[in-house]
Amino acid sequence: MKRILTALWILGSLALQAADREKVGLMPTVRVRLYSVRDVYEFKAGGTALTSIWYRRGEAPDTLESSNLHVRRSAGSLQGNVDGSWQSADSIRIGAAAPISTEGPVGIRRTYPGELVFLPLGSTELLVVNRVPLEDYVAGVINAELGKYLGRELWRAQATVARTWWAANQRKFAAEGYQVSDDVRSQVYHGWPGDSARRFDLVEAAYSTEGLVLLRADTNAFVETLFHANSGGELMPAAWYFKDSPHLVNKPDSFSLDCPQTFWTKRVSASEWVGFVARTWGVSAADSDLREAVFAIDQPHRREFLEWNGKKIRFRTLREKFALRSSWFSTELDGGEVVVRGRGYGHGIGLSQEGAWRMAQLGYGFRAILEHYYPGARLEVL
C-alpha cells in the first residue's frame, strides 16, 4: 500500500512538472492520432473531473466542467454530450488533472495522460488526437512495444529509442493535423496501463532518461533507431531493408539466443513455395535443380539473397509472401509441405528487444545496451 501511495504521489508530481514545462516550452508536446487504423464514430471519456473547451466558428470558446464526455458524429456535425445534453461544436478539447479513462471503437477501454482533441474527419468519422507531454508519450510507447518484458534498464533503453524515433519523425503526419499515429506506422501507443505500480515504473523509466536521444557519431543527425523482437543471434545491416547507416551493422548478437522467440517453425505448401519462386524468376516449377534449391535452403548465417543460376530473390520477399517471422530460415521437404525452420522475429536491424531484455537481466545498464545495438552512436540531450 505504501508503494502504491508513493507511486501515485510521484506520478502526480511528474505530471504537474511535465505540464509546467510544457507551458514554458521546455518539454515538447506530442500529438498522437488515436485508433488510427480504425473508424471512429463515437468516443467516451471520464474517470476524473474533466474540463472541456468547445470551439465554434465565429464564437468565443465555451468552457464546461463535467465528470464525463460523450462525443459523436451526427448529421455531418460534431456533437458532444455532458450531463445528458447534446451540443454541436466545430471541435472539442478536454483536459484533466489525472489520466483520462476512455472508451473507443468496439468498446475498447484505454487510459490516456494529457489532453484529448476531437475533430470531424470526413463526413461521418471522428479524428481523436492525444496531446501529451513527450515523456508521458514515451512511457506509453514502452508499455505497448515491450509488453511482458520487464526491467528498468531495458525500459530506459527503449525510452531512449522511442524518444529518438519521435524526434526524427515528429512531422510524419503534420499535414493531417497530428504528428504520429498510434500504430506500427509510427510507434505503438495505447496510453498508460491501469496497473498503478507498472505505470509508476514506466513513467520513472521515461523521466530518468528525459531528453536523451541517439545521434550519429559524425553529425548531429538522429540515428535511425530501428528495433525488432529478436535477432536470432545475428544483426543485419540497415541497407538490407532500408538506407545504409553506420550504426546499424551486421554483427553477432548472442544475447538474443535462448529467448522465447529465438527459434520458430512453419509449414508451407510445397507447390505454393516452389511456384512462387518459379513465377518470380520466370522458370518452370518442375525444374529439378530449382526444386532442390528452394526445398533445401541452408542459412547458417543471415543472407540477403537466395541465388540460383544467376537469378536472385530476397529472403525478405519470401518472408513477406509467406508471413514468416524473419528472413533467416532454412527449409526441407516433408511430403507435400516445406518445413521452414527460422531464427529471430522481425527484420533483425537495430535493437533486439529480447536481446536487450536478456542484457538487462545480466546486469547491463541501458547505455551498454544501446552501445551494443547502435555501436558508435552518441547520447545527447534534446
N, C-alpha and C positions, 0 to 999 in steps of 0.2 A: 504493500500500500504506500509506504514511504517513497519507493522508487517511482510509482505512478504519479504521486502528487508532485514530486520533484520534476519529473519529466514534463508534466502539464505546465508547471510554472516556467521551466526553461523554454518550452515551445512557445508559450505566450510571450515571453520576453524577446525571443528571437523574432517572432512575427512582428512585434512592435518595432524592434530595431530595424527590421527589413523595410517596414512601411515608412519609417522616418527617413532612412537612407534613400529610399525610392523617391520621396518628395524632394529631397535636395539634390537628386541626380547622381548619388553615389552608387546605387545599385540599379542595374538595368531591369526593365520590366519586359517579360516575355509574353507575347500574345499567341496563345495556342488555340487552334481550332479544335473543338471537342467533337467526338463521334464523326470524324472527318470521312470515314468510309461508310457511313450510314445516312439514311434520310431522316432528318429530324423534323417532326411536325409539332411536337409539344415537349415541354420541359418543365420540371418542378424543382423548386429549391426551398430549403428550410433548415430546421435543426438548430437554429440560432436566431437572434434578432437581426433582421435584415433592414438595410437602408437602400431603397431603390430610387433611382433618378430616371424620370420619364421625359423623353425628348420628343417634341412635336414641332414641326416646321412652323415658323412664324410666332411661336410662343416661348415664354420663359420656361426653363426646365421645372418640373414638378417633383418634389421630394416626398416620399412616403415611407413610413416606418411600419413594419409588419413582421409576423413570425414565419410567413411563407409567401411564395410567389409561384403562380402557375402561368406559363407563357405558351401561346399557341398561335398558329396562323388560322385566320377565319375570313372568308370572303375576300381574300387577297391582302388583308391587312394584318399587322402585328398586334396582338391583344394580350393583355396581362390581367391577372385576377389576384387581388389582395382582399382578404376579408370578405370574400363572396361577391365582389363586384368586378365585372369585366370592363376594362377601359382600353382604348386604342392608343397607339403610340408609333412613332417612326423608329425608335429604338429605346431599349431599357438597359440600364446598368445597375447592378446590385453589388453591395459590399457588406462586410460584417466584421466584427472583432474576432471571430473564430472561424475555422474552416466551415464551408457551407456543404450541407448534405443535399444530394440531388437525386432525381430520378429521371433518366433519359429514355431513349428509344427502347421499346420492348421491356420496360420496367427495370432496366439496368440501374443499379444504385452505386454511386461513387461520391467521394468527398473531395472537395477542391479548396485549396487556400486561395487567397487573393480575391479578385472580383470576377463577376461574370457579366458579359455584354451580349445582348440579344438583338439581332438584326434580321430583317427579311432576306430570304435567299430565293431567288426566282419568284415564281408566282404562288408557291404553296409551302415552301420549307423555311426552317429557321437556320440561321448561322449563329452558333454559340461559341463565343470566344472567352477563354480564361485569361485574364490579365493578372500575372503572377510574378512576384519578385524572382529574379534569376535563381537564387539558391533554393527557394522553395520548389521551383520547377525542377531543378537538378535532383532534389530529394525524390520527387515523384518519378523521374526517369530511372533512378537507381532501383526503386521499388518494382517498376514494371519490367525493366530489362533483366534484372538479376533474379527475380522471383525467390525461389527457395534457397539460393546460395547466400550464405551469411558470412560476415567477417568485416570488422571495422576497416582494415587496410584494403580489402577487396572493394568495399563500398567507396572508400576515399579515392581509389584508383579510377573506378567507374565514374565518380563525380567529376574528376578532372577531365576524363574523356568526354563526358556528356557536355560539360561546360565549353570545352574546346570546339566540339562539333557545333554547338549553338552559335558561338562567336563567329565561326567561319560561314555559317549558313543562315544567319538570322534574317536575311531578306528573301529567303527562298520563295515565300508566298506573299510578299509585301503587296503585290499588285492586286491581290484578292482580299485584302483587308486584315490579314493576320500575318504572323511571321513563320510559324511552323505548324505542322499537323501533329496529331496525337498518335499516328500510326507509323509503320515502318518506312514510309517515305521520308520521315524525319527521324525522331526517336519516339519509342512507345512511351506514352504518358497517360496514366489514368488517375491522376490526382494523388492523394495521400491515402494510406491504408487506415482502416478503422482501429486497428490494434495500436493503442497509445504507446506501448513500450517500443514496438517496431518503428512507429512514427518518430519517436524521440531519437532513436539510433540513426535513422535515415537523415533527419534534419541535422544531427550532430556531424555526420559524415560530410554533408554538403558544406556546412558553415565552417568546419575545421580546415577545409581546403579553399575557403572563399576566394574567388577571383583567379585561382590558379589555372593556367592554360598551358598547352604544349606548343612550343614554337620550333620551327626548323633551326638547325644549328647555324646555317649560313645566312639566313634572312629573318625578318620579323613576320614572315608568313606563318599561318597556323598549320600545324601538322594535320594531315587528313586522318583523323582518329577513327579508322575503321575498326570494327570488332565483330566477333562471331562467337558461337557457343563453345567449340572445341576444335583445335588444330589437328588432332590425331597424332601429334608428336613432331610435326614439321610445319613451319610457317611458310606461306607463299609470298613471293614478291608482288607488290601492288600492280605492276604492269601486266600481270597475267589476267587481271579482271578490269583494272582501272588505269589511270595515268601513273607513270613512274613516280616513286617517292624514295628519297634516300633513307627514310626512317621506317619503311615498310619493306622488309627484305626477307630473302629465303634463309632460314636458319633453323637448327634443331629446337624443339620445344618439349623437353622431357617432362615438364610439369603437367602437360595435357594427357600424359599416359595414365592408365589406371584411374580413369574418371568415368562417371556414369555414361557419358556419350562418346567415349573414345572409339568404340567399335560398333558396327551395325551390319545387318544382313537384310537383303531384299531379294525377292524372286520376281523375275520379269519374263513374260512370254518370249521364247527364243525367236519365233518368227517375227515378232514386232521389233525385237532388238536388232537382228541382222537386217531386217527390211528397212529400218530407219537409216542405218549406216549406208546400205546399198543405194538407197534413193539419194542420200546426200552426196555420195560420190559418183552417182550415175553408172553403177555397175550392177551385175546380176547377183541377187541374193543367194543363188545356187552355187556360186563360185566357191570351191572347196578351200582355196587359200584364204579367201575373205572370211569364211566361216571360222576357220581356225584362228585367224587374227582377232576376231571380235568375241569369240567364245572362250578364249584363253588369254585374256589381258592380265598382265602382271605388272604391278606398280610397287616395287619395294620402297621407292621414294616418289614424291609427288612429281608428276609430269604434266606439262601443259597440253600436249597433243597426243592423240593416238595416230600413228603413222602406218601406212601400208601402200606399197607400190607407188611411192611418190605422192600419195594423197594424204591429207591431214583432216582431222576433226578434233575440235577442242573437247577435252574431257568435261569441261564446263557445259558444253552443248548437250552431251549425254545426260549429265546431271539434271539439267533443266527439263529435258524432254521426258525423262522417266521419274521425276520427282525424287531424286536420290538426296541423301543427306549431305553429301560432299562430292567433289570431283576426284577424290583419292580412293580408288577402288580397284579390285581385281575381279575376274569372272571365271566361271567354269560352267560347262553344260551339264544339266541334270535332266535327262529326258526331254520334255518339251519346254523346259524352262532354263533360263540363265540365272545362276545363283551369283548375286553381286555382293561381295564382301568388302565393306568400306571402313574407312577410318575418319574420325572427326565429324563435325557438324557445322556447316557454313562454308564460306569462301576461304577460310584459313589465312586471312590477311589481318595484320594488326593484333589487337588484344584478344586472346582466347579467354573467355570468361571462366571456364572451368580450370584452365591453367592458372589464371590469376587467383582463383579460389584456392587451388592447391598451394600456391606460393604463400598466400596469407596464412593457411594452416601451418605451414612450415616455419612461420615467423618472419617472413619478408615484409618490409614496410611498403607503403604504396609507391614511394619513389623508386624502389628497386623493381617493383612490378612494372612500372611504366618504362623504366630503362630497358628491361628485358624485351618488352613488346614493341617499343618505339625507340630502338637504340640510337643514341646520339642526340635525341631531341632535348630541348631545354625547357625547364619550368619557369614561367614568368607570371606576374600578376596582371590581370586586365587593366 
